[in-house]
Amino acid sequence: MSPEYNEYALSTAYHSGWITLEQYHSAVAALKAMPHLSAIDFLLEQTIITPEQADGLRQSIQAAVAAPTVTVVHESPRAAVDASLFPNGMGINELLRLGYDAGASDVHLGVSAPALMRRHGVLQPLYHDARPLEPEQTEALVRSFLNPLQLATLEKNKGLDFSYEVPGMTRFRTSVIRQRKGYDAVFRIINTKVRSMDDLGLPESLKVLTQYHNGLVLITGAVGSGKSTTLAAMVDEINRHRRDHIITLEDPIEYVFTPAGCQITQREVHSHTESFSTALRASLREDPDVIMVGEMRDLETISLAITASETGHLVLATLHTGNAARTLDRILDAFPVEQQGQIRTMVSESLRGIISQQLIPKVDGSGRVIALEIMVNTPAVANLIRESKTFMLPGIIQTGKKLGMRLMDDSMLELVENGIISPHEAFDRAEQKKHFEDYLT
């Protein structure tokens, strides 16, 4: 088998998220000793890829051979750099480096806008004198870092989500879409170092939620509010203090965990499994103790998560909701009316706690600080869930401070009084705005 064939197959498998960088380099070394063996057959024999993924690789290679303009990916799985696109010969990896070094959370490359980065929650130019990008530029940029299989998927679906890694830097949660004017790409910068709950300044009381051996723990908040970071910190806490099997289901994999006391299995939606619900159903047959669900997106996933939490598993999951009451309403409203009574009972018994969070800009401009709403399940909370009186939960949370509970407004008020965030930021985000009126000037 030609070296070019094997290099192309391995690079495509890597960029598709089917093999890790370590597996890529191990395969390269093994195939040098077995030059007659196909990389695809090798990956199959080692059960690193599935037969369906092997078929996808063969189809990609056939398409590449049939298209004379498609070049073979080089040995190292890095995107080619087109020096003509941006100043100083910058290609995609160099642009991402600018955002990474600046401490940005995201890098935006879109038509009719300059290259941008989100830093401390605010979009700003990625570099000095950044000019609006033309459709031809963003298309050329996209084609510079997608492999043929990804390009075919993008052409078919008009959108593509995947994990992109720059060796020596970090990994990026990447979204490429086709919009009215052309192609846009957004890169979420993933801090591959898992920060502990102590590093994040999370309350000590939250560690109790990682000690349960069954039940449901939800981390909620808007996009970019740090849910994944909090979730990873809780998994890390379990990993270091327990001797269990943890399965994570993510889209895509963000933090890579190194087993400490636990066995950890990480699966990526679309790369290693069809959907969250498919992976969650399969995970129940893998003897897990803890299941982390990156996002409860649909009725089937929500239903399976609740069932798993009732059958002896600790389930950690996220939702895009703003507080505890809205989180419970979202879960219950996902079910048909005739099932909601049963689901209310199941949730009231299995729920362990809800953590809602926001990242708020600091008043000194040095970054953002986390504000938390914490609700833990108590007999009073369970009763309100069963009776569908979630609108009364703020009162229970308000009086549950000794149990570690707090309202989001109280968390922000403490930050205002300590001079960490501005009263105007808190006022704009508050549920009860009158509590912050006296602080406005």
C-alpha positions in Angstrom: 0.0 0.0 0.0 1.5 3.4 -1.0 2.6 5.7 1.8 0.5 8.5 0.3 -2.7 6.4 0.5 -2.0 5.6 4.2 -1.1 9.2 5.0 -4.4 10.4 3.4 -6.5 7.8 5.2 -5.0 8.5 8.6 -5.2 12.3 8.2 -8.8 12.1 7.1 -9.7 9.8 10.1 -7.9 12.2 12.5 -9.6 15.4 11.2 -13.0 13.5 11.2 -12.5 12.9 14.9 -12.4 9.1 14.6 -8.9 8.7 15.9 -6.8 10.8 18.4 -3.5 12.4 17.7 -1.8 9.7 19.8 -3.5 7.0 17.7 -2.5 8.8 14.5 1.2 8.8 15.4 1.0 5.2 16.7 -0.6 4.1 13.4 2.1 5.9 11.4 4.8 4.1 13.3 3.2 0.7 13.0 2.5 1.0 9.3 6.2 1.9 8.6 7.0 -1.7 9.8 4.1 -3.1 7.8 4.2 -1.2 4.5 2.0 -3.8 2.8 -0.9 -3.1 5.1 -3.7 -0.6 4.4 -4.1 2.1 7.1 -7.9 1.5 6.9 -7.5 -2.3 7.5 -5.1 -1.6 10.3 -7.5 0.8 12.1 -10.3 -1.8 11.6 -8.2 -4.7 13.0 -7.3 -2.6 16.1 -11.1 -1.8 16.5 -10.2 1.9 16.5 -12.8 2.7 13.8 -16.1 1.1 12.9 -16.8 -0.6 9.6 -19.1 2.3 8.7 -16.2 4.8 9.3 -13.9 2.5 7.2 -16.4 2.7 4.3 -16.5 6.5 4.7 -12.7 6.7 4.4 -12.7 4.5 1.3 -15.4 6.7 -0.3 -13.4 9.8 0.6 -10.2 8.4 -1.0 -12.1 7.4 -4.2 -13.5 10.9 -4.4 -10.1 12.4 -4.0 -8.6 10.2 -6.7 -11.4 11.1 -9.1 -10.9 14.8 -8.5 -7.4 15.9 -9.8 -7.6 19.2 -8.0 -7.7 17.5 -4.6 -4.2 17.1 -3.1 -3.1 14.5 -0.5 -2.9 15.7 3.1 0.7 15.9 4.3 2.0 13.5 7.0 1.4 15.8 9.9 -2.4 16.4 10.4 -2.3 20.1 10.1 -4.2 22.4 7.8 -2.4 23.9 4.9 -1.7 27.6 5.2 -2.6 30.0 2.4 -0.2 32.9 2.9 -2.2 35.2 0.6 -5.3 35.4 2.7 -4.2 37.6 5.6 -1.5 40.0 6.5 2.0 38.7 7.3 1.3 35.4 5.6 -1.1 34.2 8.4 -3.2 31.1 7.7 -5.8 29.5 9.9 -3.4 28.2 12.6 -1.7 31.6 12.9 -5.1 33.4 13.2 -6.2 31.0 15.9 -2.9 31.6 17.7 -3.7 35.3 17.9 -6.9 34.6 19.7 -5.4 31.9 21.9 -2.5 34.2 23.0 -5.0 37.0 23.7 -7.0 34.9 26.1 -10.1 35.0 23.8 -12.9 32.5 24.1 -13.9 32.4 20.4 -12.5 33.4 17.0 -14.9 34.5 14.3 -14.1 34.4 10.6 -17.1 35.6 8.6 -18.1 37.3 5.3 -18.4 41.1 5.3 -16.8 41.3 8.8 -13.2 41.6 10.0 -11.6 38.7 11.7 -12.9 38.9 15.3 -12.3 37.4 18.7 -14.6 37.3 21.8 -12.6 38.4 24.8 -14.1 38.9 28.2 -17.5 38.4 26.5 -17.0 41.2 24.0 -16.3 40.9 20.2 -13.3 42.9 19.0 -10.9 42.8 16.0 -8.5 39.9 16.0 -5.6 42.1 14.9 -5.0 45.8 14.2 -6.5 47.1 11.0 -8.5 44.0 10.3 -10.6 44.5 7.2 -13.9 42.9 6.2 -13.4 39.5 4.6 -14.6 38.8 1.1 -16.6 35.6 0.3 -13.6 34.2 -1.7 -11.4 34.7 1.3 -13.5 32.8 3.8 -14.2 30.0 1.3 -10.5 29.6 0.6 -9.8 29.6 4.3 -12.4 27.0 5.0 -11.0 24.8 2.2 -7.5 25.2 3.7 -8.3 23.2 6.9 -11.2 20.9 6.0 -10.4 17.5 4.5 -12.4 16.1 1.5 -14.8 14.1 3.7 -15.6 17.2 5.8 -16.0 19.3 2.7 -18.4 16.8 1.2 -20.4 16.9 4.4 -20.4 20.7 4.4 -21.6 20.8 0.8 -24.4 18.3 1.6 -25.6 19.7 4.9 -24.6 23.4 4.5 -23.1 23.2 8.0 -20.5 21.2 9.9 -19.5 20.9 13.6 -16.3 19.2 14.7 -13.3 19.4 16.9 -10.1 20.9 15.4 -6.7 20.5 17.1 -3.6 22.6 16.5 -0.6 20.6 17.8 1.3 22.5 20.4 -1.6 24.9 21.0 -5.0 23.5 21.9 -8.3 22.1 20.6 -11.1 24.1 19.1 -14.8 23.4 19.0 -15.5 24.4 15.4 -18.6 25.3 13.5 -18.6 26.1 9.7 -21.8 27.2 8.0 -22.9 28.4 4.6 -24.9 31.6 4.9 -26.4 34.1 2.4 -23.0 35.7 1.5 -20.7 32.7 1.8 -18.9 30.7 4.4 -18.5 31.6 8.1 -16.4 29.8 10.7 -16.4 30.1 14.5 -13.8 28.5 16.7 -14.5 28.0 20.4 -11.1 27.8 22.2 -11.0 24.9 24.5 -8.7 25.1 27.5 -7.5 21.5 27.5 -6.3 21.8 31.1 -9.2 20.6 33.3 -9.5 23.1 36.2 -10.6 21.8 39.6 -13.7 23.0 41.4 -11.3 24.9 43.8 -9.5 26.6 40.9 -12.9 27.8 39.6 -13.9 29.1 43.0 -17.0 27.0 43.2 -18.6 26.7 46.6 -17.5 23.7 48.8 -21.1 22.7 49.1 -21.2 21.7 45.4 -18.8 18.9 46.0 -21.6 17.1 47.8 -23.3 16.7 44.4 -20.3 14.7 43.1 -20.6 12.2 46.0 -24.0 10.8 45.1 -24.1 7.3 43.4 -27.4 8.0 41.6 -29.6 10.9 40.7 -29.6 13.9 38.3 -27.4 17.0 38.6 -28.0 19.8 36.0 -25.7 22.6 35.1 -27.6 25.4 33.2 -26.9 28.7 31.6 -26.7 30.5 28.3 -24.2 29.7 25.6 -20.7 30.8 26.7 -21.6 30.8 30.4 -18.9 28.2 31.4 -21.2 25.2 31.7 -18.7 22.8 30.1 -15.9 24.1 32.4 -18.0 23.5 35.5 -19.1 20.1 34.2 -15.5 19.1 33.6 -14.5 20.3 37.1 -17.2 18.1 38.6 -16.1 15.1 36.5 -12.5 15.8 37.6 -13.6 15.8 41.3 -15.2 12.4 40.8 -12.2 11.1 38.9 -9.8 12.0 41.7 -11.9 10.8 44.7 -13.8 7.8 43.5 -13.1 4.4 41.9 -15.9 4.2 39.3 -16.5 4.1 35.6 -17.3 7.5 34.0 -18.8 7.8 30.5 -18.9 11.2 28.9 -21.1 12.0 25.9 -20.1 15.2 24.1 -20.5 17.2 20.9 -17.6 17.6 20.4 -15.2 16.3 23.1 -13.8 19.3 24.8 -11.7 18.4 27.8 -9.7 15.2 27.6 -9.6 13.5 31.0 -6.7 11.5 32.3 -7.9 8.6 34.5 -6.9 9.1 38.1 -9.0 6.8 40.3 -11.7 6.2 37.7 -12.0 4.5 34.3 -13.1 7.1 31.8 -14.7 6.5 28.4 -15.2 9.6 26.2 -17.5 9.5 23.2 -18.1 12.2 20.6 -21.5 12.6 18.9 -21.3 12.1 15.1 -17.8 10.7 15.4 -18.3 7.8 17.8 -22.1 7.7 17.9 -25.1 8.9 16.0 -26.7 11.1 18.7 -26.8 11.8 22.4 -29.8 9.5 22.8 -28.2 6.7 21.0 -25.0 7.0 23.0 -26.9 7.3 26.3 -28.9 4.2 25.6 -25.7 2.3 24.7 -23.9 3.6 27.7 -26.3 1.8 30.0 -24.9 -1.5 28.8 -21.3 -0.4 29.5 -21.6 -0.8 33.3 -21.2 3.0 34.1 -21.4 4.6 37.5 -21.4 8.2 36.3 -22.7 9.5 32.9 -21.9 13.0 31.7 -24.3 14.2 29.0 -23.0 17.3 27.2 -26.4 18.6 26.4 -30.0 17.3 26.9 -31.3 18.4 23.5 -34.5 16.4 22.9 -37.3 14.5 24.5 -35.6 11.1 24.1 -32.3 12.2 25.7 -34.1 13.9 28.6 -36.2 10.8 29.2 -33.2 8.5 29.1 -31.2 10.7 31.4 -34.0 10.7 34.0 -34.4 6.9 33.7 -30.6 6.4 34.1 -30.6 8.6 37.2 -33.3 6.4 38.7 -31.6 3.1 38.0 -28.4 3.6 40.0 -26.4 6.0 37.9 -25.2 9.6 38.7 -26.1 11.7 35.6 -24.5 15.1 35.1 -26.0 17.1 32.2 -26.5 20.6 30.9 -29.4 22.7 29.6 -29.7 26.1 28.1 -31.9 27.6 30.8 -31.4 30.6 33.1 -32.5 29.4 36.5 -33.8 26.4 38.5 -37.5 27.1 37.9 -37.1 27.5 34.2 -34.9 24.4 34.0 -37.6 22.2 35.6 -40.3 23.8 33.4 -38.2 23.0 30.3 -37.8 19.4 31.3 -41.5 18.9 32.1 -42.7 20.8 29.0 -40.7 18.5 26.8 -43.1 15.6 27.6 -46.7 15.1 26.4 -49.3 16.4 28.8 -50.5 12.9 29.7 -47.0 11.9 30.8 -46.1 15.1 32.8 -47.6 13.8 36.1 -45.4 10.7 36.0 -42.3 12.7 35.0 -42.9 15.3 37.8 -42.8 12.4 40.3 -39.7 10.8 38.7 -37.8 14.1 38.7 -38.8 15.0 42.2 -37.2 11.7 43.4 -34.1 11.6 41.2 -33.1 15.3 41.1 -30.0 16.1 43.3 -29.4 19.7 42.4 -29.4 22.4 39.7 -26.6 24.9 39.2 -27.4 27.9 37.0 -24.6 30.2 36.1 -23.5 33.4 34.3 -20.1 34.9 33.5 -20.2 38.6 34.1 -17.6 41.1 33.1 -15.5 42.5 36.0 -15.8 46.2 36.7 -12.0 46.6 36.3 -12.1 45.0 32.8 -9.7 42.2 33.8 -12.0 39.4 32.8 -15.2 37.8 33.9 -16.5 36.3 37.2 -19.0 33.6 37.8 -22.4 34.2 39.4 -24.3 31.1 40.6 -27.8 30.1 41.5 -27.8 26.8 43.4 -30.8 24.7 44.2 -30.5 21.3 46.0 -33.3 18.9 46.3 -35.1 18.9 49.6 -38.6 17.5 50.6 -40.0 21.0 50.1 -38.4 21.3 46.6 -39.6 17.8 45.7 -43.2 18.6 46.8 -43.3 21.8 44.6 -42.0 19.8 41.6 -44.7 17.1 42.1 -47.4 19.7 42.5 -46.2 21.7 39.5 -45.6 24.8 41.5 -42.1 25.6 40.3 -42.9 29.3 40.4 -42.5 29.0 44.2 -39.0 27.7 44.1 -37.2 31.0 44.5 -38.8 31.3 48.0 -37.5 27.9 48.9 -34.0 28.7 47.6 -34.0 32.0 49.5 -34.6 30.2 52.8 -32.2 27.3 52.1 -28.9 29.2 52.5 -27.8 26.9 55.3 -28.0 24.0 52.8 -25.8 25.9 50.3 -28.7 27.3 48.2 -28.6 30.8 46.7 -30.5 32.8 44.2 -28.8 34.3 41.2 -29.8 37.8 42.3 -28.2 37.2 45.7 -25.0 36.0 44.0 -24.8 39.2 41.9 -25.7 41.4 44.8 -22.7 40.0 46.7 -20.5 40.7 43.7 -21.8 44.3 43.5 -21.2 44.9 47.2 -17.6 43.6 46.9 -16.9 45.9 43.9 -16.3 43.0 41.5 -19.1 43.8 39.0 -20.9 47.0 38.2 -24.4 47.7 39.5 -25.5 48.3 35.9 -24.4 44.8 34.8 -26.3 43.3 37.7 -29.4 45.4 37.1 -29.5 44.4 33.5 -29.4 40.7 34.4 -31.5 40.7 37.6 -34.8 39.0 38.0 -35.8 41.5 40.8 -34.3 44.7 39.5 -35.6 46.8 42.5 -32.9 45.1 44.7 -30.2 46.9 42.6 -31.8 50.3 42.1 -30.2 51.8 45.2 -26.7 50.9 43.8 -27.2 52.7 40.5 -25.7 56.2 40.1 
